[in-house]
Amino acid sequence: MEYGSLYNLSFYIYQMRKIAIYHPNIDTDVIISRICETYNIDVMNKGELELPSYTYDPLRKQCYAPKLLDHLFQHDVPAVWIIKEDMFTDRMNFIFGLAIRDKGAIVSIYRLENTEIIVKEVIHEVGHYMGLGHCLNHCVMQFSNSLWEALQKPSTLCSDCKRSLGERR
């Protein structure tokens, strides 16, 4: 695997919260539009961010998500980083995304088959960035342990999560 050629996506979201988006060469118009629509925030497309080799585990053939977040946090503005590579974290064989409130998030599109599911997972991780936890309602903030579960959940926030966001602003 050659790291010099691997690039990924980041968005900056400005307003009450600020975030950037770094991404691989994918169409981000729909993703950015849905972030703005869902969270009523502005997003700045930052283009590509190089994937550091120290985040990759050659035995697993995956990137370690906490190291990716550490790399992302070295930038001045909170961001969502979309990567093409598969990723994992402690106690989980793979994850679609990982976020830390008020700092940023990362989403892997490795297992996501289309723009609709990528948008759902980005909206989900931005929700964590904004302070939302997992939700038991029919909501984009539902936990997804498989692609099937991710496909089943809606791409929108439930009324409880919208209310919770309103209380945080």
PyMOL CGO cylinders between C-alpha atoms (Angstrom):
from pymol import cmd
from pymol.cgo import CYLINDER

trace = [
    CYLINDER, 0.00, 0.00, 0.00, 1.48, 3.34, -1.05, 0.3, 1, 1, 1, 1, 1, 1,
    CYLINDER, 1.48, 3.34, -1.05, 0.51, 6.18, 1.26, 0.3, 1, 1, 1, 1, 1, 1,
    CYLINDER, 0.51, 6.18, 1.26, 1.65, 9.13, -0.80, 0.3, 1, 1, 1, 1, 1, 1,
    CYLINDER, 1.65, 9.13, -0.80, -1.25, 8.58, -3.19, 0.3, 1, 1, 1, 1, 1, 1,
    CYLINDER, -1.25, 8.58, -3.19, -3.97, 8.12, -0.56, 0.3, 1, 1, 1, 1, 1, 1,
    CYLINDER, -3.97, 8.12, -0.56, -6.01, 11.24, 0.07, 0.3, 1, 1, 1, 1, 1, 1,
    CYLINDER, -6.01, 11.24, 0.07, -9.23, 11.82, 1.91, 0.3, 1, 1, 1, 1, 1, 1,
    CYLINDER, -9.23, 11.82, 1.91, -11.98, 14.41, 2.57, 0.3, 1, 1, 1, 1, 1, 1,
    CYLINDER, -11.98, 14.41, 2.57, -12.66, 17.05, 5.21, 0.3, 1, 1, 1, 1, 1, 1,
    CYLINDER, -12.66, 17.05, 5.21, -15.41, 19.64, 5.73, 0.3, 1, 1, 1, 1, 1, 1,
    CYLINDER, -15.41, 19.64, 5.73, -15.39, 22.78, 7.84, 0.3, 1, 1, 1, 1, 1, 1,
    CYLINDER, -15.39, 22.78, 7.84, -18.73, 23.61, 9.42, 0.3, 1, 1, 1, 1, 1, 1,
    CYLINDER, -18.73, 23.61, 9.42, -19.11, 27.24, 10.48, 0.3, 1, 1, 1, 1, 1, 1,
    CYLINDER, -19.11, 27.24, 10.48, -21.68, 28.99, 12.66, 0.3, 1, 1, 1, 1, 1, 1,
    CYLINDER, -21.68, 28.99, 12.66, -22.49, 27.96, 16.22, 0.3, 1, 1, 1, 1, 1, 1,
    CYLINDER, -22.49, 27.96, 16.22, -20.15, 25.03, 15.57, 0.3, 1, 1, 1, 1, 1, 1,
    CYLINDER, -20.15, 25.03, 15.57, -17.28, 25.02, 13.11, 0.3, 1, 1, 1, 1, 1, 1,
    CYLINDER, -17.28, 25.02, 13.11, -16.14, 22.01, 11.11, 0.3, 1, 1, 1, 1, 1, 1,
    CYLINDER, -16.14, 22.01, 11.11, -14.25, 21.19, 7.93, 0.3, 1, 1, 1, 1, 1, 1,
    CYLINDER, -14.25, 21.19, 7.93, -14.55, 18.28, 5.51, 0.3, 1, 1, 1, 1, 1, 1,
    CYLINDER, -14.55, 18.28, 5.51, -11.58, 16.46, 4.00, 0.3, 1, 1, 1, 1, 1, 1,
    CYLINDER, -11.58, 16.46, 4.00, -12.34, 13.83, 1.37, 0.3, 1, 1, 1, 1, 1, 1,
    CYLINDER, -12.34, 13.83, 1.37, -11.01, 11.55, -1.33, 0.3, 1, 1, 1, 1, 1, 1,
    CYLINDER, -11.01, 11.55, -1.33, -11.98, 12.34, -4.87, 0.3, 1, 1, 1, 1, 1, 1,
    CYLINDER, -11.98, 12.34, -4.87, -15.77, 11.96, -4.40, 0.3, 1, 1, 1, 1, 1, 1,
    CYLINDER, -15.77, 11.96, -4.40, -18.70, 14.24, -5.13, 0.3, 1, 1, 1, 1, 1, 1,
    CYLINDER, -18.70, 14.24, -5.13, -19.34, 16.09, -1.90, 0.3, 1, 1, 1, 1, 1, 1,
    CYLINDER, -19.34, 16.09, -1.90, -22.18, 18.41, -2.97, 0.3, 1, 1, 1, 1, 1, 1,
    CYLINDER, -22.18, 18.41, -2.97, -24.91, 16.13, -1.59, 0.3, 1, 1, 1, 1, 1, 1,
    CYLINDER, -24.91, 16.13, -1.59, -22.98, 15.45, 1.62, 0.3, 1, 1, 1, 1, 1, 1,
    CYLINDER, -22.98, 15.45, 1.62, -22.31, 19.12, 2.31, 0.3, 1, 1, 1, 1, 1, 1,
    CYLINDER, -22.31, 19.12, 2.31, -25.90, 20.06, 1.46, 0.3, 1, 1, 1, 1, 1, 1,
    CYLINDER, -25.90, 20.06, 1.46, -27.29, 17.46, 3.87, 0.3, 1, 1, 1, 1, 1, 1,
    CYLINDER, -27.29, 17.46, 3.87, -24.97, 18.55, 6.71, 0.3, 1, 1, 1, 1, 1, 1,
    CYLINDER, -24.97, 18.55, 6.71, -26.10, 22.16, 6.23, 0.3, 1, 1, 1, 1, 1, 1,
    CYLINDER, -26.10, 22.16, 6.23, -29.76, 21.15, 6.03, 0.3, 1, 1, 1, 1, 1, 1,
    CYLINDER, -29.76, 21.15, 6.03, -29.68, 18.80, 9.04, 0.3, 1, 1, 1, 1, 1, 1,
    CYLINDER, -29.68, 18.80, 9.04, -27.67, 20.95, 11.43, 0.3, 1, 1, 1, 1, 1, 1,
    CYLINDER, -27.67, 20.95, 11.43, -28.28, 24.48, 10.07, 0.3, 1, 1, 1, 1, 1, 1,
    CYLINDER, -28.28, 24.48, 10.07, -24.55, 25.13, 9.80, 0.3, 1, 1, 1, 1, 1, 1,
    CYLINDER, -24.55, 25.13, 9.80, -22.20, 26.17, 7.01, 0.3, 1, 1, 1, 1, 1, 1,
    CYLINDER, -22.20, 26.17, 7.01, -19.62, 23.74, 5.65, 0.3, 1, 1, 1, 1, 1, 1,
    CYLINDER, -19.62, 23.74, 5.65, -16.35, 24.54, 3.91, 0.3, 1, 1, 1, 1, 1, 1,
    CYLINDER, -16.35, 24.54, 3.91, -14.88, 21.91, 1.60, 0.3, 1, 1, 1, 1, 1, 1,
    CYLINDER, -14.88, 21.91, 1.60, -11.18, 21.55, 2.35, 0.3, 1, 1, 1, 1, 1, 1,
    CYLINDER, -11.18, 21.55, 2.35, -10.40, 18.93, -0.29, 0.3, 1, 1, 1, 1, 1, 1,
    CYLINDER, -10.40, 18.93, -0.29, -7.86, 16.22, 0.31, 0.3, 1, 1, 1, 1, 1, 1,
    CYLINDER, -7.86, 16.22, 0.31, -5.92, 15.32, 3.44, 0.3, 1, 1, 1, 1, 1, 1,
    CYLINDER, -5.92, 15.32, 3.44, -3.05, 12.87, 3.22, 0.3, 1, 1, 1, 1, 1, 1,
    CYLINDER, -3.05, 12.87, 3.22, -3.46, 9.63, 5.14, 0.3, 1, 1, 1, 1, 1, 1,
    CYLINDER, -3.46, 9.63, 5.14, -0.43, 9.18, 7.42, 0.3, 1, 1, 1, 1, 1, 1,
    CYLINDER, -0.43, 9.18, 7.42, 1.24, 5.76, 7.21, 0.3, 1, 1, 1, 1, 1, 1,
    CYLINDER, 1.24, 5.76, 7.21, 1.43, 5.39, 11.02, 0.3, 1, 1, 1, 1, 1, 1,
    CYLINDER, 1.43, 5.39, 11.02, -2.38, 5.02, 11.15, 0.3, 1, 1, 1, 1, 1, 1,
    CYLINDER, -2.38, 5.02, 11.15, -2.30, 1.85, 9.02, 0.3, 1, 1, 1, 1, 1, 1,
    CYLINDER, -2.30, 1.85, 9.02, -2.05, -1.64, 10.55, 0.3, 1, 1, 1, 1, 1, 1,
    CYLINDER, -2.05, -1.64, 10.55, -0.58, -3.91, 7.83, 0.3, 1, 1, 1, 1, 1, 1,
    CYLINDER, -0.58, -3.91, 7.83, -1.60, -7.12, 9.64, 0.3, 1, 1, 1, 1, 1, 1,
    CYLINDER, -1.60, -7.12, 9.64, -5.26, -6.08, 9.74, 0.3, 1, 1, 1, 1, 1, 1,
    CYLINDER, -5.26, -6.08, 9.74, -5.11, -4.12, 6.46, 0.3, 1, 1, 1, 1, 1, 1,
    CYLINDER, -5.11, -4.12, 6.46, -7.07, -1.36, 8.22, 0.3, 1, 1, 1, 1, 1, 1,
    CYLINDER, -7.07, -1.36, 8.22, -6.45, 2.04, 9.73, 0.3, 1, 1, 1, 1, 1, 1,
    CYLINDER, -6.45, 2.04, 9.73, -6.70, 2.55, 13.47, 0.3, 1, 1, 1, 1, 1, 1,
    CYLINDER, -6.70, 2.55, 13.47, -9.44, 5.17, 13.93, 0.3, 1, 1, 1, 1, 1, 1,
    CYLINDER, -9.44, 5.17, 13.93, -8.13, 6.79, 17.15, 0.3, 1, 1, 1, 1, 1, 1,
    CYLINDER, -8.13, 6.79, 17.15, -4.80, 7.53, 15.40, 0.3, 1, 1, 1, 1, 1, 1,
    CYLINDER, -4.80, 7.53, 15.40, -6.70, 9.01, 12.46, 0.3, 1, 1, 1, 1, 1, 1,
    CYLINDER, -6.70, 9.01, 12.46, -8.60, 11.29, 14.85, 0.3, 1, 1, 1, 1, 1, 1,
    CYLINDER, -8.60, 11.29, 14.85, -5.34, 12.30, 16.53, 0.3, 1, 1, 1, 1, 1, 1,
    CYLINDER, -5.34, 12.30, 16.53, -3.97, 13.29, 13.12, 0.3, 1, 1, 1, 1, 1, 1,
    CYLINDER, -3.97, 13.29, 13.12, -7.15, 15.19, 12.27, 0.3, 1, 1, 1, 1, 1, 1,
    CYLINDER, -7.15, 15.19, 12.27, -7.06, 17.07, 15.57, 0.3, 1, 1, 1, 1, 1, 1,
    CYLINDER, -7.06, 17.07, 15.57, -3.62, 18.48, 14.69, 0.3, 1, 1, 1, 1, 1, 1,
    CYLINDER, -3.62, 18.48, 14.69, -5.43, 20.88, 12.33, 0.3, 1, 1, 1, 1, 1, 1,
    CYLINDER, -5.43, 20.88, 12.33, -6.77, 24.12, 13.77, 0.3, 1, 1, 1, 1, 1, 1,
    CYLINDER, -6.77, 24.12, 13.77, -10.43, 23.69, 12.81, 0.3, 1, 1, 1, 1, 1, 1,
    CYLINDER, -10.43, 23.69, 12.81, -12.75, 20.81, 13.79, 0.3, 1, 1, 1, 1, 1, 1,
    CYLINDER, -12.75, 20.81, 13.79, -13.41, 18.59, 10.80, 0.3, 1, 1, 1, 1, 1, 1,
    CYLINDER, -13.41, 18.59, 10.80, -15.12, 15.56, 9.33, 0.3, 1, 1, 1, 1, 1, 1,
    CYLINDER, -15.12, 15.56, 9.33, -12.59, 13.42, 7.47, 0.3, 1, 1, 1, 1, 1, 1,
    CYLINDER, -12.59, 13.42, 7.47, -13.95, 10.94, 4.94, 0.3, 1, 1, 1, 1, 1, 1,
    CYLINDER, -13.95, 10.94, 4.94, -11.52, 8.20, 3.98, 0.3, 1, 1, 1, 1, 1, 1,
    CYLINDER, -11.52, 8.20, 3.98, -11.60, 5.33, 1.48, 0.3, 1, 1, 1, 1, 1, 1,
    CYLINDER, -11.60, 5.33, 1.48, -9.71, 2.91, 3.74, 0.3, 1, 1, 1, 1, 1, 1,
    CYLINDER, -9.71, 2.91, 3.74, -11.31, 0.45, 6.17, 0.3, 1, 1, 1, 1, 1, 1,
    CYLINDER, -11.31, 0.45, 6.17, -10.87, 1.28, 9.84, 0.3, 1, 1, 1, 1, 1, 1,
    CYLINDER, -10.87, 1.28, 9.84, -11.18, -0.31, 13.26, 0.3, 1, 1, 1, 1, 1, 1,
    CYLINDER, -11.18, -0.31, 13.26, -11.00, 0.62, 16.91, 0.3, 1, 1, 1, 1, 1, 1,
    CYLINDER, -11.00, 0.62, 16.91, -10.56, -1.20, 20.19, 0.3, 1, 1, 1, 1, 1, 1,
    CYLINDER, -10.56, -1.20, 20.19, -13.02, -4.08, 20.63, 0.3, 1, 1, 1, 1, 1, 1,
    CYLINDER, -13.02, -4.08, 20.63, -14.52, -3.64, 17.14, 0.3, 1, 1, 1, 1, 1, 1,
    CYLINDER, -14.52, -3.64, 17.14, -13.41, -5.39, 13.94, 0.3, 1, 1, 1, 1, 1, 1,
    CYLINDER, -13.41, -5.39, 13.94, -14.52, -2.45, 11.84, 0.3, 1, 1, 1, 1, 1, 1,
    CYLINDER, -14.52, -2.45, 11.84, -16.35, 0.83, 12.22, 0.3, 1, 1, 1, 1, 1, 1,
    CYLINDER, -16.35, 0.83, 12.22, -18.09, 3.16, 9.79, 0.3, 1, 1, 1, 1, 1, 1,
    CYLINDER, -18.09, 3.16, 9.79, -17.13, 6.25, 11.80, 0.3, 1, 1, 1, 1, 1, 1,
    CYLINDER, -17.13, 6.25, 11.80, -15.82, 7.73, 15.02, 0.3, 1, 1, 1, 1, 1, 1,
    CYLINDER, -15.82, 7.73, 15.02, -16.32, 11.20, 16.49, 0.3, 1, 1, 1, 1, 1, 1,
    CYLINDER, -16.32, 11.20, 16.49, -15.41, 13.28, 19.51, 0.3, 1, 1, 1, 1, 1, 1,
    CYLINDER, -15.41, 13.28, 19.51, -17.71, 16.07, 20.62, 0.3, 1, 1, 1, 1, 1, 1,
    CYLINDER, -17.71, 16.07, 20.62, -16.58, 19.56, 19.62, 0.3, 1, 1, 1, 1, 1, 1,
    CYLINDER, -16.58, 19.56, 19.62, -13.40, 18.20, 18.02, 0.3, 1, 1, 1, 1, 1, 1,
    CYLINDER, -13.40, 18.20, 18.02, -14.25, 16.30, 14.84, 0.3, 1, 1, 1, 1, 1, 1,
    CYLINDER, -14.25, 16.30, 14.84, -15.11, 13.00, 13.20, 0.3, 1, 1, 1, 1, 1, 1,
    CYLINDER, -15.11, 13.00, 13.20, -13.91, 10.43, 10.71, 0.3, 1, 1, 1, 1, 1, 1,
    CYLINDER, -13.91, 10.43, 10.71, -16.00, 8.30, 8.34, 0.3, 1, 1, 1, 1, 1, 1,
    CYLINDER, -16.00, 8.30, 8.34, -14.77, 5.35, 6.28, 0.3, 1, 1, 1, 1, 1, 1,
    CYLINDER, -14.77, 5.35, 6.28, -16.55, 4.74, 2.97, 0.3, 1, 1, 1, 1, 1, 1,
    CYLINDER, -16.55, 4.74, 2.97, -14.78, 1.40, 2.51, 0.3, 1, 1, 1, 1, 1, 1,
    CYLINDER, -14.78, 1.40, 2.51, -17.91, -0.66, 3.34, 0.3, 1, 1, 1, 1, 1, 1,
    CYLINDER, -17.91, -0.66, 3.34, -20.50, 1.91, 2.25, 0.3, 1, 1, 1, 1, 1, 1,
    CYLINDER, -20.50, 1.91, 2.25, -21.99, 1.14, -1.13, 0.3, 1, 1, 1, 1, 1, 1,
    CYLINDER, -21.99, 1.14, -1.13, -23.58, 4.39, -2.28, 0.3, 1, 1, 1, 1, 1, 1,
    CYLINDER, -23.58, 4.39, -2.28, -23.94, 8.11, -1.66, 0.3, 1, 1, 1, 1, 1, 1,
    CYLINDER, -23.94, 8.11, -1.66, -27.13, 7.66, 0.38, 0.3, 1, 1, 1, 1, 1, 1,
    CYLINDER, -27.13, 7.66, 0.38, -25.43, 5.49, 3.00, 0.3, 1, 1, 1, 1, 1, 1,
    CYLINDER, -25.43, 5.49, 3.00, -22.32, 7.71, 3.04, 0.3, 1, 1, 1, 1, 1, 1,
    CYLINDER, -22.32, 7.71, 3.04, -24.56, 10.71, 3.74, 0.3, 1, 1, 1, 1, 1, 1,
    CYLINDER, -24.56, 10.71, 3.74, -26.28, 8.84, 6.59, 0.3, 1, 1, 1, 1, 1, 1,
    CYLINDER, -26.28, 8.84, 6.59, -22.99, 7.95, 8.25, 0.3, 1, 1, 1, 1, 1, 1,
    CYLINDER, -22.99, 7.95, 8.25, -21.57, 11.46, 7.85, 0.3, 1, 1, 1, 1, 1, 1,
    CYLINDER, -21.57, 11.46, 7.85, -24.78, 12.96, 9.32, 0.3, 1, 1, 1, 1, 1, 1,
    CYLINDER, -24.78, 12.96, 9.32, -24.53, 10.41, 12.17, 0.3, 1, 1, 1, 1, 1, 1,
    CYLINDER, -24.53, 10.41, 12.17, -20.91, 11.28, 12.99, 0.3, 1, 1, 1, 1, 1, 1,
    CYLINDER, -20.91, 11.28, 12.99, -21.54, 15.04, 12.75, 0.3, 1, 1, 1, 1, 1, 1,
    CYLINDER, -21.54, 15.04, 12.75, -24.36, 14.41, 15.25, 0.3, 1, 1, 1, 1, 1, 1,
    CYLINDER, -24.36, 14.41, 15.25, -21.80, 12.95, 17.67, 0.3, 1, 1, 1, 1, 1, 1,
    CYLINDER, -21.80, 12.95, 17.67, -19.53, 15.94, 17.00, 0.3, 1, 1, 1, 1, 1, 1,
    CYLINDER, -19.53, 15.94, 17.00, -22.51, 18.19, 17.88, 0.3, 1, 1, 1, 1, 1, 1,
    CYLINDER, -22.51, 18.19, 17.88, -23.04, 16.29, 21.15, 0.3, 1, 1, 1, 1, 1, 1,
    CYLINDER, -23.04, 16.29, 21.15, -25.71, 13.73, 20.27, 0.3, 1, 1, 1, 1, 1, 1,
    CYLINDER, -25.71, 13.73, 20.27, -25.44, 10.16, 21.53, 0.3, 1, 1, 1, 1, 1, 1,
    CYLINDER, -25.44, 10.16, 21.53, -26.91, 7.02, 20.00, 0.3, 1, 1, 1, 1, 1, 1,
    CYLINDER, -26.91, 7.02, 20.00, -30.69, 7.08, 19.78, 0.3, 1, 1, 1, 1, 1, 1,
    CYLINDER, -30.69, 7.08, 19.78, -33.24, 4.27, 20.17, 0.3, 1, 1, 1, 1, 1, 1,
    CYLINDER, -33.24, 4.27, 20.17, -35.85, 6.05, 18.01, 0.3, 1, 1, 1, 1, 1, 1,
    CYLINDER, -35.85, 6.05, 18.01, -36.19, 5.71, 14.24, 0.3, 1, 1, 1, 1, 1, 1,
    CYLINDER, -36.19, 5.71, 14.24, -33.34, 8.15, 13.70, 0.3, 1, 1, 1, 1, 1, 1,
    CYLINDER, -33.34, 8.15, 13.70, -30.06, 8.62, 11.86, 0.3, 1, 1, 1, 1, 1, 1,
    CYLINDER, -30.06, 8.62, 11.86, -28.40, 8.54, 15.30, 0.3, 1, 1, 1, 1, 1, 1,
    CYLINDER, -28.40, 8.54, 15.30, -29.24, 4.84, 15.76, 0.3, 1, 1, 1, 1, 1, 1,
    CYLINDER, -29.24, 4.84, 15.76, -26.16, 2.66, 16.29, 0.3, 1, 1, 1, 1, 1, 1,
    CYLINDER, -26.16, 2.66, 16.29, -25.29, 0.55, 13.23, 0.3, 1, 1, 1, 1, 1, 1,
    CYLINDER, -25.29, 0.55, 13.23, -23.31, -2.63, 13.76, 0.3, 1, 1, 1, 1, 1, 1,
    CYLINDER, -23.31, -2.63, 13.76, -23.71, -3.80, 10.16, 0.3, 1, 1, 1, 1, 1, 1,
    CYLINDER, -23.71, -3.80, 10.16, -24.31, -2.42, 6.69, 0.3, 1, 1, 1, 1, 1, 1,
    CYLINDER, -24.31, -2.42, 6.69, -27.87, -3.80, 6.81, 0.3, 1, 1, 1, 1, 1, 1,
    CYLINDER, -27.87, -3.80, 6.81, -28.58, -1.84, 10.02, 0.3, 1, 1, 1, 1, 1, 1,
    CYLINDER, -28.58, -1.84, 10.02, -27.11, 1.30, 8.49, 0.3, 1, 1, 1, 1, 1, 1,
    CYLINDER, -27.11, 1.30, 8.49, -29.31, 0.88, 5.43, 0.3, 1, 1, 1, 1, 1, 1,
    CYLINDER, -29.31, 0.88, 5.43, -32.43, 0.44, 7.59, 0.3, 1, 1, 1, 1, 1, 1,
    CYLINDER, -32.43, 0.44, 7.59, -32.11, 3.63, 9.59, 0.3, 1, 1, 1, 1, 1, 1,
    CYLINDER, -32.11, 3.63, 9.59, -33.44, 6.92, 8.20, 0.3, 1, 1, 1, 1, 1, 1,
    CYLINDER, -33.44, 6.92, 8.20, -31.19, 9.75, 7.05, 0.3, 1, 1, 1, 1, 1, 1,
    CYLINDER, -31.19, 9.75, 7.05, -32.88, 12.29, 9.34, 0.3, 1, 1, 1, 1, 1, 1,
    CYLINDER, -32.88, 12.29, 9.34, -32.87, 13.16, 13.03, 0.3, 1, 1, 1, 1, 1, 1,
    CYLINDER, -32.87, 13.16, 13.03, -35.88, 12.26, 15.16, 0.3, 1, 1, 1, 1, 1, 1,
    CYLINDER, -35.88, 12.26, 15.16, -37.77, 14.96, 17.08, 0.3, 1, 1, 1, 1, 1, 1,
    CYLINDER, -37.77, 14.96, 17.08, -35.99, 14.03, 20.35, 0.3, 1, 1, 1, 1, 1, 1,
    CYLINDER, -35.99, 14.03, 20.35, -32.55, 14.53, 18.79, 0.3, 1, 1, 1, 1, 1, 1,
    CYLINDER, -32.55, 14.53, 18.79, -33.64, 17.81, 17.15, 0.3, 1, 1, 1, 1, 1, 1,
    CYLINDER, -33.64, 17.81, 17.15, -34.88, 19.04, 20.52, 0.3, 1, 1, 1, 1, 1, 1,
    CYLINDER, -34.88, 19.04, 20.52, -31.63, 17.96, 22.19, 0.3, 1, 1, 1, 1, 1, 1,
    CYLINDER, -31.63, 17.96, 22.19, -29.62, 19.88, 19.58, 0.3, 1, 1, 1, 1, 1, 1,
    CYLINDER, -29.62, 19.88, 19.58, -31.75, 22.97, 20.16, 0.3, 1, 1, 1, 1, 1, 1,
    CYLINDER, -31.75, 22.97, 20.16, -30.98, 22.80, 23.87, 0.3, 1, 1, 1, 1, 1, 1,
    CYLINDER, -30.98, 22.80, 23.87, -27.23, 22.60, 23.17, 0.3, 1, 1, 1, 1, 1, 1,
    CYLINDER, -27.23, 22.60, 23.17, -27.07, 25.79, 21.07, 0.3, 1, 1, 1, 1, 1, 1,
]
cmd.load_cgo(trace, "trace")
